[in-house]
Amino acid sequence: MNIKNNFFSFVYILLLTLFLYPLKLEASTDEEKYKYLDLFGQVFDRVRSSYVEEVSDQELIEKAIDGMLSGLDPHSGYMNEEVWQEMQMDTKGKFGGLGIEITMEEGFVKVIAPIEDTPAYDAGILAGDYIIQIDDTPVFGLTLNEAVELMRGDKGEPIMVTISRENTEPFELEIIRDFIKIRSVKSEIVDDVGYLRITSFNEQTEKGLIDAIKKIDSNSDSKISGYVLDVRSNPGGLLTQAVKVTDIFLERGEIVSTRGRDKKDIRRYRAKKSDRTNGKPLVVIIDGGSASASEIVAGALQDHRRAIIIGTQSFGKGSVQTIMPFQVSNTDDLTGIRLTTARYYTPSGESIQGKGITPDIIIEQGEFESFEYKRFSEADLKDSLDNGNDENENNEQDIEEELTLFEKRLAVDYQLQRAIDLIRGVSLYKETIQ
């Protein structure tokens, strides 16, 4: 009897959204509501008895819940017990998988951004890629959860994904699944400029960023002239961490506001602490893979004129998802839903949903190409004298071989080069007018 009552209680809640919302019906009377509850019951019984393969009641109900949520928007969804547990690990910065933030668009899996130093990133997945096939299974027609299930697997297991990329023929990539420990914050010193890289916003981010700033200040041989904050291909993460990260660079003022369905349901987040960088010049780099929490940071620092934003238009995810746990009756199974409950707005009151953050200075990454033709110099002339300094020549070759991975990346990273130049220019201007 309990099972039957629980089932119909679930059906009542399910149908209010599953059928009434898509059909835009106004349930003005209980009689009208019960008509559609009865319809669901008929469909449920018919599927259970007539579908080509036997399907458990649990599977049918979970699929119905997932369909109800994923039909609302790309970011709402149902999490069964396994997905719920993995989500808990995600926010702590350690989980298994490929290392990509994804959504559904036009029936395919779209990559919001690969997470740096993960199997997907190392394999060459880019923000904006579409995954159209996973191993032998076409993605079109699958739900987001079903696609995620296909991409899960044990550490060391290979997976073949077919990628559709703009201006490129579809191609296959093999990725080796792995347990992923995300290092949320990385830092470097480029001469007198501090470089701060945030790969995602998890529970470690605020502390990692504060530690990175302290490390840069203590390890620098000269006074730091400013900072570059790099959130390119950062898919976002925890709203609370986005607020705390922004607060590190602000003295006061609103950081972000969230607004729900009710016009009175507004929550404002404000800066509470002092600027940890003492107001030094700040440049933020964004791109099409910068989403959600990354856009909160960039939007707030832009509106307060605390930073110059460069790069390309960001992703445009301006909605807030609330994680709600549910326990299956008479069991210890904990599941949950991810439900879009609000939009967020920058301090100036702008929603970036579907639009993104527009940089103050648009700088495309560009491509670096080596020219095939021969360039001649004095050294190429017949019988030309050598410079008598072969030892220095060898030293230069040794130095080139000792370049770090970051230095090699900097050599071809046009956006980062321009950000560093901009910091130096702003710092020099400030010194001139003081």
Contacts in CASP RR format, 6 or more apart in sequence:
PFRMAT RR
TARGET T0000
AUTHOR 0000-0000-0000
METHOD contacts of the structure
MODEL  1
MNIKNNFFSFVYILLLTLFLYPLKLEASTDEEKYKYLDLFGQVFDRVRSS
YVEEVSDQELIEKAIDGMLSGLDPHSGYMNEEVWQEMQMDTKGKFGGLGI
EITMEEGFVKVIAPIEDTPAYDAGILAGDYIIQIDDTPVFGLTLNEAVEL
MRGDKGEPIMVTISRENTEPFELEIIRDFIKIRSVKSEIVDDVGYLRITS
FNEQTEKGLIDAIKKIDSNSDSKISGYVLDVRSNPGGLLTQAVKVTDIFL
ERGEIVSTRGRDKKDIRRYRAKKSDRTNGKPLVVIIDGGSASASEIVAGA
LQDHRRAIIIGTQSFGKGSVQTIMPFQVSNTDDLTGIRLTTARYYTPSGE
SIQGKGITPDIIIEQGEFESFEYKRFSEADLKDSLDNGNDENENNEQDIE
EELTLFEKRLAVDYQLQRAIDLIRGVSLYKETIQ
2 329 0 8 1.000
2 330 0 8 1.000
6 329 0 8 1.000
7 57 0 8 1.000
7 61 0 8 1.000
10 61 0 8 1.000
11 37 0 8 1.000
11 40 0 8 1.000
11 41 0 8 1.000
11 44 0 8 1.000
12 37 0 8 1.000
14 40 0 8 1.000
14 64 0 8 1.000
14 65 0 8 1.000
14 68 0 8 1.000
15 33 0 8 1.000
15 36 0 8 1.000
15 37 0 8 1.000
15 39 0 8 1.000
15 40 0 8 1.000
16 27 0 8 1.000
16 33 0 8 1.000
17 68 0 8 1.000
17 72 0 8 1.000
18 40 0 8 1.000
18 64 0 8 1.000
18 67 0 8 1.000
18 68 0 8 1.000
19 25 0 8 1.000
19 36 0 8 1.000
19 39 0 8 1.000
19 40 0 8 1.000
20 27 0 8 1.000
20 33 0 8 1.000
20 36 0 8 1.000
21 72 0 8 1.000
22 71 0 8 1.000
25 32 0 8 1.000
25 36 0 8 1.000
27 33 0 8 1.000
44 60 0 8 1.000
44 64 0 8 1.000
47 55 0 8 1.000
47 60 0 8 1.000
48 55 0 8 1.000
48 57 0 8 1.000
48 60 0 8 1.000
62 78 0 8 1.000
62 80 0 8 1.000
65 78 0 8 1.000
65 337 0 8 1.000
66 77 0 8 1.000
66 78 0 8 1.000
66 143 0 8 1.000
66 145 0 8 1.000
67 78 0 8 1.000
67 143 0 8 1.000
69 76 0 8 1.000
69 77 0 8 1.000
69 78 0 8 1.000
69 337 0 8 1.000
69 338 0 8 1.000
69 339 0 8 1.000
70 76 0 8 1.000
70 77 0 8 1.000
70 78 0 8 1.000
70 104 0 8 1.000
70 143 0 8 1.000
70 144 0 8 1.000
70 145 0 8 1.000
72 340 0 8 1.000
73 319 0 8 1.000
73 340 0 8 1.000
74 103 0 8 1.000
74 104 0 8 1.000
74 105 0 8 1.000
74 144 0 8 1.000
75 103 0 8 1.000
75 317 0 8 1.000
75 319 0 8 1.000
75 321 0 8 1.000
75 338 0 8 1.000
75 340 0 8 1.000
76 321 0 8 1.000
76 337 0 8 1.000
76 338 0 8 1.000
76 339 0 8 1.000
76 340 0 8 1.000
77 144 0 8 1.000
77 145 0 8 1.000
77 337 0 8 1.000
77 338 0 8 1.000
77 339 0 8 1.000
78 145 0 8 1.000
78 335 0 8 1.000
78 336 0 8 1.000
78 337 0 8 1.000
78 338 0 8 1.000
79 87 0 8 1.000
79 145 0 8 1.000
79 335 0 8 1.000
79 336 0 8 1.000
79 337 0 8 1.000
79 338 0 8 1.000
80 335 0 8 1.000
81 333 0 8 1.000
81 334 0 8 1.000
81 335 0 8 1.000
83 145 0 8 1.000
83 148 0 8 1.000
84 325 0 8 1.000
84 334 0 8 1.000
84 335 0 8 1.000
84 336 0 8 1.000
86 95 0 8 1.000
86 96 0 8 1.000
87 323 0 8 1.000
87 338 0 8 1.000
89 95 0 8 1.000
89 96 0 8 1.000
90 202 0 8 1.000
91 202 0 8 1.000
91 203 0 8 1.000
91 237 0 8 1.000
91 238 0 8 1.000
92 202 0 8 1.000
92 203 0 8 1.000
92 204 0 8 1.000
93 181 0 8 1.000
93 182 0 8 1.000
93 184 0 8 1.000
93 200 0 8 1.000
93 202 0 8 1.000
93 203 0 8 1.000
93 204 0 8 1.000
94 179 0 8 1.000
94 180 0 8 1.000
94 181 0 8 1.000
94 182 0 8 1.000
95 179 0 8 1.000
95 180 0 8 1.000
96 155 0 8 1.000
96 177 0 8 1.000
96 178 0 8 1.000
96 179 0 8 1.000
96 180 0 8 1.000
97 118 0 8 1.000
97 119 0 8 1.000
97 151 0 8 1.000
97 152 0 8 1.000
97 153 0 8 1.000
97 177 0 8 1.000
97 178 0 8 1.000
97 179 0 8 1.000
97 180 0 8 1.000
98 118 0 8 1.000
98 119 0 8 1.000
98 120 0 8 1.000
98 125 0 8 1.000
98 151 0 8 1.000
98 159 0 8 1.000
98 175 0 8 1.000
98 177 0 8 1.000
99 114 0 8 1.000
99 115 0 8 1.000
99 118 0 8 1.000
99 119 0 8 1.000
99 120 0 8 1.000
99 121 0 8 1.000
99 180 0 8 1.000
100 111 0 8 1.000
100 112 0 8 1.000
100 113 0 8 1.000
100 114 0 8 1.000
100 115 0 8 1.000
100 118 0 8 1.000
100 120 0 8 1.000
100 125 0 8 1.000
101 111 0 8 1.000
101 112 0 8 1.000
101 113 0 8 1.000
101 114 0 8 1.000
101 115 0 8 1.000
101 235 0 8 1.000
101 236 0 8 1.000
101 291 0 8 1.000
102 109 0 8 1.000
102 110 0 8 1.000
102 111 0 8 1.000
102 112 0 8 1.000
102 131 0 8 1.000
102 144 0 8 1.000
102 147 0 8 1.000
102 148 0 8 1.000
103 109 0 8 1.000
103 110 0 8 1.000
103 112 0 8 1.000
103 144 0 8 1.000
104 110 0 8 1.000
104 143 0 8 1.000
104 144 0 8 1.000
104 147 0 8 1.000
105 130 0 8 1.000
107 139 0 8 1.000
107 140 0 8 1.000
107 141 0 8 1.000
107 142 0 8 1.000
108 130 0 8 1.000
108 131 0 8 1.000
108 132 0 8 1.000
108 139 0 8 1.000
108 140 0 8 1.000
108 164 0 8 1.000
109 130 0 8 1.000
109 131 0 8 1.000
109 132 0 8 1.000
109 139 0 8 1.000
109 144 0 8 1.000
109 147 0 8 1.000
110 128 0 8 1.000
110 129 0 8 1.000
110 130 0 8 1.000
110 131 0 8 1.000
111 120 0 8 1.000
111 125 0 8 1.000
111 126 0 8 1.000
111 127 0 8 1.000
111 128 0 8 1.000
111 129 0 8 1.000
111 130 0 8 1.000
111 131 0 8 1.000
112 127 0 8 1.000
112 128 0 8 1.000
112 235 0 8 1.000
112 289 0 8 1.000
112 291 0 8 1.000
112 315 0 8 1.000
112 317 0 8 1.000
113 127 0 8 1.000
113 233 0 8 1.000
113 234 0 8 1.000
113 235 0 8 1.000
113 288 0 8 1.000
113 289 0 8 1.000
113 290 0 8 1.000
113 291 0 8 1.000
113 315 0 8 1.000
114 120 0 8 1.000
114 121 0 8 1.000
114 124 0 8 1.000
114 125 0 8 1.000
114 126 0 8 1.000
114 127 0 8 1.000
114 233 0 8 1.000
115 121 0 8 1.000
115 180 0 8 1.000
115 182 0 8 1.000
115 199 0 8 1.000
115 200 0 8 1.000
115 235 0 8 1.000
116 186 0 8 1.000
116 197 0 8 1.000
116 199 0 8 1.000
116 233 0 8 1.000
117 182 0 8 1.000
117 183 0 8 1.000
117 199 0 8 1.000
118 178 0 8 1.000
118 180 0 8 1.000
118 182 0 8 1.000
119 175 0 8 1.000
119 176 0 8 1.000
119 177 0 8 1.000
119 178 0 8 1.000
119 180 0 8 1.000
120 175 0 8 1.000
123 173 0 8 1.000
123 174 0 8 1.000
123 175 0 8 1.000
124 173 0 8 1.000
125 163 0 8 1.000
125 173 0 8 1.000
125 175 0 8 1.000
126 165 0 8 1.000
127 233 0 8 1.000
127 287 0 8 1.000
127 288 0 8 1.000
127 289 0 8 1.000
127 315 0 8 1.000
128 165 0 8 1.000
128 166 0 8 1.000
128 288 0 8 1.000
128 289 0 8 1.000
129 163 0 8 1.000
129 164 0 8 1.000
129 165 0 8 1.000
130 163 0 8 1.000
130 164 0 8 1.000
130 165 0 8 1.000
131 139 0 8 1.000
131 147 0 8 1.000
131 161 0 8 1.000
131 162 0 8 1.000
131 163 0 8 1.000
131 164 0 8 1.000
132 138 0 8 1.000
132 139 0 8 1.000
132 140 0 8 1.000
132 162 0 8 1.000
132 163 0 8 1.000
132 164 0 8 1.000
132 170 0 8 1.000
133 139 0 8 1.000
133 161 0 8 1.000
133 162 0 8 1.000
134 147 0 8 1.000
134 150 0 8 1.000
134 151 0 8 1.000
134 159 0 8 1.000
134 160 0 8 1.000
134 161 0 8 1.000
134 162 0 8 1.000
135 150 0 8 1.000
135 159 0 8 1.000
135 160 0 8 1.000
135 161 0 8 1.000
137 150 0 8 1.000
139 147 0 8 1.000
142 150 0 8 1.000
151 159 0 8 1.000
151 161 0 8 1.000
152 177 0 8 1.000
153 159 0 8 1.000
153 177 0 8 1.000
154 177 0 8 1.000
155 177 0 8 1.000
155 178 0 8 1.000
155 179 0 8 1.000
156 176 0 8 1.000
156 177 0 8 1.000
156 178 0 8 1.000
157 176 0 8 1.000
157 177 0 8 1.000
158 174 0 8 1.000
158 175 0 8 1.000
158 176 0 8 1.000
158 177 0 8 1.000
159 174 0 8 1.000
159 175 0 8 1.000
159 176 0 8 1.000
159 177 0 8 1.000
160 172 0 8 1.000
160 173 0 8 1.000
160 174 0 8 1.000
160 175 0 8 1.000
161 172 0 8 1.000
161 173 0 8 1.000
161 175 0 8 1.000
162 170 0 8 1.000
162 171 0 8 1.000
162 172 0 8 1.000
163 170 0 8 1.000
163 171 0 8 1.000
163 172 0 8 1.000
163 173 0 8 1.000
164 170 0 8 1.000
165 171 0 8 1.000
182 199 0 8 1.000
182 200 0 8 1.000
182 202 0 8 1.000
182 204 0 8 1.000
183 199 0 8 1.000
184 198 0 8 1.000
184 199 0 8 1.000
184 200 0 8 1.000
184 201 0 8 1.000
184 202 0 8 1.000
184 204 0 8 1.000
184 205 0 8 1.000
184 208 0 8 1.000
185 196 0 8 1.000
185 197 0 8 1.000
185 198 0 8 1.000
185 199 0 8 1.000
185 204 0 8 1.000
185 205 0 8 1.000
185 208 0 8 1.000
185 209 0 8 1.000
185 211 0 8 1.000
185 212 0 8 1.000
186 196 0 8 1.000
186 197 0 8 1.000
186 199 0 8 1.000
186 212 0 8 1.000
187 194 0 8 1.000
187 195 0 8 1.000
187 196 0 8 1.000
187 197 0 8 1.000
187 212 0 8 1.000
187 213 0 8 1.000
187 215 0 8 1.000
187 216 0 8 1.000
188 194 0 8 1.000
188 195 0 8 1.000
188 197 0 8 1.000
188 406 0 8 1.000
189 195 0 8 1.000
189 216 0 8 1.000
189 219 0 8 1.000
189 220 0 8 1.000
189 224 0 8 1.000
190 410 0 8 1.000
190 420 0 8 1.000
191 420 0 8 1.000
192 220 0 8 1.000
192 222 0 8 1.000
192 223 0 8 1.000
192 224 0 8 1.000
192 225 0 8 1.000
192 226 0 8 1.000
192 424 0 8 1.000
193 224 0 8 1.000
193 225 0 8 1.000
193 226 0 8 1.000
193 227 0 8 1.000
193 228 0 8 1.000
193 420 0 8 1.000
193 423 0 8 1.000
193 424 0 8 1.000
194 216 0 8 1.000
194 220 0 8 1.000
194 224 0 8 1.000
194 226 0 8 1.000
194 227 0 8 1.000
194 228 0 8 1.000
195 227 0 8 1.000
195 228 0 8 1.000
195 230 0 8 1.000
195 416 0 8 1.000
195 420 0 8 1.000
196 209 0 8 1.000
196 212 0 8 1.000
196 213 0 8 1.000
196 216 0 8 1.000
196 227 0 8 1.000
196 228 0 8 1.000
196 229 0 8 1.000
196 230 0 8 1.000
197 230 0 8 1.000
198 205 0 8 1.000
198 209 0 8 1.000
198 229 0 8 1.000
198 230 0 8 1.000
198 231 0 8 1.000
198 234 0 8 1.000
198 245 0 8 1.000
198 294 0 8 1.000
199 233 0 8 1.000
199 234 0 8 1.000
200 234 0 8 1.000
200 235 0 8 1.000
200 236 0 8 1.000
200 237 0 8 1.000
201 234 0 8 1.000
201 236 0 8 1.000
201 237 0 8 1.000
201 238 0 8 1.000
201 241 0 8 1.000
201 242 0 8 1.000
201 245 0 8 1.000
201 292 0 8 1.000
201 293 0 8 1.000
201 294 0 8 1.000
202 237 0 8 1.000
202 238 0 8 1.000
202 241 0 8 1.000
203 238 0 8 1.000
203 241 0 8 1.000
205 238 0 8 1.000
205 241 0 8 1.000
205 244 0 8 1.000
205 245 0 8 1.000
206 241 0 8 1.000
206 244 0 8 1.000
206 245 0 8 1.000
206 248 0 8 1.000
209 245 0 8 1.000
209 248 0 8 1.000
210 248 0 8 1.000
210 276 0 8 1.000
213 227 0 8 1.000
213 248 0 8 1.000
213 276 0 8 1.000
213 277 0 8 1.000
216 224 0 8 1.000
216 227 0 8 1.000
217 224 0 8 1.000
224 280 0 8 1.000
225 280 0 8 1.000
225 281 0 8 1.000
225 423 0 8 1.000
225 424 0 8 1.000
225 427 0 8 1.000
226 277 0 8 1.000
226 280 0 8 1.000
226 281 0 8 1.000
226 282 0 8 1.000
226 423 0 8 1.000
226 427 0 8 1.000
227 277 0 8 1.000
227 280 0 8 1.000
227 281 0 8 1.000
227 282 0 8 1.000
227 283 0 8 1.000
227 423 0 8 1.000
228 282 0 8 1.000
228 283 0 8 1.000
228 284 0 8 1.000
228 285 0 8 1.000
228 416 0 8 1.000
228 419 0 8 1.000
228 420 0 8 1.000
228 423 0 8 1.000
229 249 0 8 1.000
229 282 0 8 1.000
229 283 0 8 1.000
229 284 0 8 1.000
229 285 0 8 1.000
229 297 0 8 1.000
229 307 0 8 1.000
230 284 0 8 1.000
230 285 0 8 1.000
230 416 0 8 1.000
230 419 0 8 1.000
231 284 0 8 1.000
231 285 0 8 1.000
231 286 0 8 1.000
231 290 0 8 1.000
231 294 0 8 1.000
231 297 0 8 1.000
231 298 0 8 1.000
232 285 0 8 1.000
232 286 0 8 1.000
232 287 0 8 1.000
232 288 0 8 1.000
232 289 0 8 1.000
232 290 0 8 1.000
232 311 0 8 1.000
232 415 0 8 1.000
233 287 0 8 1.000
233 288 0 8 1.000
233 289 0 8 1.000
233 290 0 8 1.000
234 289 0 8 1.000
234 290 0 8 1.000
234 291 0 8 1.000
234 293 0 8 1.000
234 294 0 8 1.000
235 289 0 8 1.000
235 291 0 8 1.000
235 292 0 8 1.000
235 294 0 8 1.000
236 242 0 8 1.000
236 291 0 8 1.000
236 292 0 8 1.000
236 293 0 8 1.000
236 294 0 8 1.000
237 292 0 8 1.000
237 293 0 8 1.000
238 293 0 8 1.000
239 256 0 8 1.000
239 258 0 8 1.000
239 293 0 8 1.000
239 296 0 8 1.000
239 320 0 8 1.000
239 344 0 8 1.000
241 293 0 8 1.000
242 255 0 8 1.000
242 256 0 8 1.000
242 292 0 8 1.000
242 293 0 8 1.000
242 294 0 8 1.000
242 296 0 8 1.000
242 297 0 8 1.000
243 255 0 8 1.000
243 256 0 8 1.000
243 269 0 8 1.000
243 296 0 8 1.000
245 293 0 8 1.000
245 297 0 8 1.000
246 255 0 8 1.000
246 256 0 8 1.000
246 271 0 8 1.000
246 296 0 8 1.000
246 297 0 8 1.000
246 300 0 8 1.000
246 301 0 8 1.000
247 255 0 8 1.000
247 271 0 8 1.000
247 272 0 8 1.000
247 273 0 8 1.000
248 273 0 8 1.000
248 275 0 8 1.000
248 276 0 8 1.000
248 277 0 8 1.000
249 275 0 8 1.000
249 276 0 8 1.000
249 277 0 8 1.000
249 279 0 8 1.000
249 282 0 8 1.000
249 301 0 8 1.000
249 306 0 8 1.000
249 307 0 8 1.000
250 271 0 8 1.000
250 275 0 8 1.000
250 300 0 8 1.000
250 301 0 8 1.000
250 304 0 8 1.000
250 306 0 8 1.000
251 271 0 8 1.000
251 274 0 8 1.000
251 275 0 8 1.000
252 270 0 8 1.000
252 271 0 8 1.000
253 270 0 8 1.000
253 271 0 8 1.000
253 304 0 8 1.000
253 347 0 8 1.000
254 268 0 8 1.000
254 269 0 8 1.000
254 270 0 8 1.000
254 271 0 8 1.000
254 300 0 8 1.000
254 347 0 8 1.000
255 269 0 8 1.000
255 270 0 8 1.000
255 271 0 8 1.000
255 296 0 8 1.000
255 300 0 8 1.000
255 347 0 8 1.000
256 268 0 8 1.000
256 269 0 8 1.000
256 296 0 8 1.000
256 300 0 8 1.000
256 344 0 8 1.000
256 345 0 8 1.000
256 346 0 8 1.000
256 347 0 8 1.000
257 266 0 8 1.000
257 267 0 8 1.000
257 268 0 8 1.000
257 269 0 8 1.000
257 344 0 8 1.000
257 345 0 8 1.000
257 347 0 8 1.000
257 349 0 8 1.000
258 266 0 8 1.000
258 267 0 8 1.000
258 320 0 8 1.000
258 342 0 8 1.000
258 343 0 8 1.000
258 344 0 8 1.000
258 345 0 8 1.000
259 265 0 8 1.000
259 266 0 8 1.000
259 342 0 8 1.000
259 343 0 8 1.000
259 344 0 8 1.000
259 345 0 8 1.000
260 266 0 8 1.000
260 341 0 8 1.000
260 342 0 8 1.000
260 343 0 8 1.000
261 341 0 8 1.000
265 342 0 8 1.000
267 342 0 8 1.000
279 306 0 8 1.000
280 427 0 8 1.000
281 308 0 8 1.000
281 423 0 8 1.000
281 426 0 8 1.000
281 427 0 8 1.000
281 430 0 8 1.000
282 301 0 8 1.000
282 306 0 8 1.000
282 307 0 8 1.000
282 308 0 8 1.000
282 423 0 8 1.000
283 307 0 8 1.000
283 308 0 8 1.000
283 309 0 8 1.000
283 310 0 8 1.000
283 419 0 8 1.000
283 422 0 8 1.000
283 423 0 8 1.000
284 297 0 8 1.000
284 298 0 8 1.000
284 301 0 8 1.000
284 302 0 8 1.000
284 307 0 8 1.000
284 308 0 8 1.000
284 309 0 8 1.000
284 310 0 8 1.000
285 310 0 8 1.000
285 311 0 8 1.000
285 415 0 8 1.000
285 416 0 8 1.000
285 419 0 8 1.000
286 294 0 8 1.000
286 295 0 8 1.000
286 298 0 8 1.000
286 309 0 8 1.000
286 310 0 8 1.000
286 311 0 8 1.000
286 312 0 8 1.000
286 314 0 8 1.000
286 357 0 8 1.000
286 359 0 8 1.000
287 311 0 8 1.000
287 312 0 8 1.000
287 314 0 8 1.000
287 365 0 8 1.000
287 415 0 8 1.000
288 312 0 8 1.000
288 313 0 8 1.000
288 314 0 8 1.000
288 315 0 8 1.000
289 314 0 8 1.000
289 315 0 8 1.000
290 298 0 8 1.000
290 314 0 8 1.000
290 315 0 8 1.000
290 357 0 8 1.000
291 314 0 8 1.000
291 315 0 8 1.000
291 316 0 8 1.000
291 317 0 8 1.000
292 315 0 8 1.000
292 317 0 8 1.000
292 318 0 8 1.000
294 314 0 8 1.000
295 314 0 8 1.000
295 315 0 8 1.000
295 316 0 8 1.000
295 317 0 8 1.000
295 318 0 8 1.000
295 352 0 8 1.000
295 356 0 8 1.000
295 357 0 8 1.000
296 344 0 8 1.000
296 346 0 8 1.000
298 307 0 8 1.000
298 309 0 8 1.000
298 314 0 8 1.000
298 357 0 8 1.000
299 309 0 8 1.000
299 346 0 8 1.000
299 347 0 8 1.000
299 352 0 8 1.000
299 357 0 8 1.000
300 346 0 8 1.000
300 347 0 8 1.000
301 307 0 8 1.000
301 309 0 8 1.000
302 309 0 8 1.000
302 346 0 8 1.000
302 357 0 8 1.000
302 360 0 8 1.000
303 346 0 8 1.000
303 347 0 8 1.000
303 348 0 8 1.000
304 347 0 8 1.000
308 360 0 8 1.000
308 361 0 8 1.000
308 422 0 8 1.000
308 426 0 8 1.000
309 357 0 8 1.000
309 359 0 8 1.000
309 360 0 8 1.000
309 361 0 8 1.000
310 359 0 8 1.000
310 360 0 8 1.000
310 361 0 8 1.000
310 362 0 8 1.000
310 363 0 8 1.000
310 415 0 8 1.000
310 418 0 8 1.000
310 419 0 8 1.000
310 422 0 8 1.000
311 359 0 8 1.000
311 361 0 8 1.000
311 362 0 8 1.000
311 363 0 8 1.000
311 364 0 8 1.000
311 365 0 8 1.000
311 415 0 8 1.000
312 359 0 8 1.000
312 362 0 8 1.000
312 363 0 8 1.000
312 364 0 8 1.000
312 365 0 8 1.000
313 356 0 8 1.000
313 357 0 8 1.000
313 358 0 8 1.000
313 359 0 8 1.000
313 362 0 8 1.000
314 352 0 8 1.000
314 356 0 8 1.000
314 357 0 8 1.000
315 356 0 8 1.000
316 352 0 8 1.000
316 353 0 8 1.000
316 354 0 8 1.000
316 355 0 8 1.000
316 356 0 8 1.000
316 357 0 8 1.000
317 352 0 8 1.000
317 353 0 8 1.000
317 354 0 8 1.000
318 343 0 8 1.000
318 344 0 8 1.000
318 351 0 8 1.000
318 352 0 8 1.000
318 353 0 8 1.000
318 354 0 8 1.000
318 356 0 8 1.000
319 340 0 8 1.000
319 342 0 8 1.000
319 343 0 8 1.000
319 344 0 8 1.000
319 353 0 8 1.000
320 340 0 8 1.000
320 341 0 8 1.000
320 342 0 8 1.000
320 343 0 8 1.000
320 344 0 8 1.000
321 338 0 8 1.000
321 339 0 8 1.000
321 340 0 8 1.000
321 341 0 8 1.000
322 338 0 8 1.000
322 339 0 8 1.000
322 340 0 8 1.000
322 341 0 8 1.000
322 342 0 8 1.000
323 336 0 8 1.000
323 337 0 8 1.000
323 338 0 8 1.000
324 336 0 8 1.000
324 337 0 8 1.000
324 338 0 8 1.000
324 339 0 8 1.000
325 334 0 8 1.000
325 335 0 8 1.000
325 336 0 8 1.000
326 334 0 8 1.000
326 335 0 8 1.000
326 336 0 8 1.000
326 337 0 8 1.000
327 333 0 8 1.000
327 334 0 8 1.000
327 335 0 8 1.000
328 334 0 8 1.000
328 335 0 8 1.000
343 351 0 8 1.000
343 353 0 8 1.000
344 351 0 8 1.000
344 352 0 8 1.000
345 351 0 8 1.000
346 352 0 8 1.000
361 422 0 8 1.000
363 414 0 8 1.000
363 415 0 8 1.000
363 418 0 8 1.000
364 414 0 8 1.000
364 415 0 8 1.000
365 413 0 8 1.000
365 414 0 8 1.000
365 415 0 8 1.000
366 414 0 8 1.000
368 412 0 8 1.000
368 414 0 8 1.000
378 384 0 8 1.000
379 386 0 8 1.000
403 411 0 8 1.000
409 416 0 8 1.000
410 416 0 8 1.000
410 417 0 8 1.000
END
